[in-house]
Amino acid sequence: MRHIQESYLGNMNKEELCLEYVRNFNRKFCALYPKRAPLYLIARNEFGAEKFLPASVRPTLLPFKEVGDTLL
């Protein structure tokens, strides 16, 4: 059996507080902009724990120049 970190199975107090802020922001956003697509800010991980997405997704710098940002 493999070892699973506790942070994957649930949230710490600070993470729960962050999720509450994000849910509150999402409610206000939907009320102010009802015609816009809903924001995808919270997702469930493979263990069913809700996580704030921008804290989980990190940009990666690729070593390939042809794949890099062409807007510069």
Secondary structure, 3 states (H helix, E strand, C coil): CCCCCHHHHCCCHHHHHHHHHHHHHHHHHHHHCCCCCCCCCEEECCCCCEEEHHHHCCCCCCCCHHHCCCCC
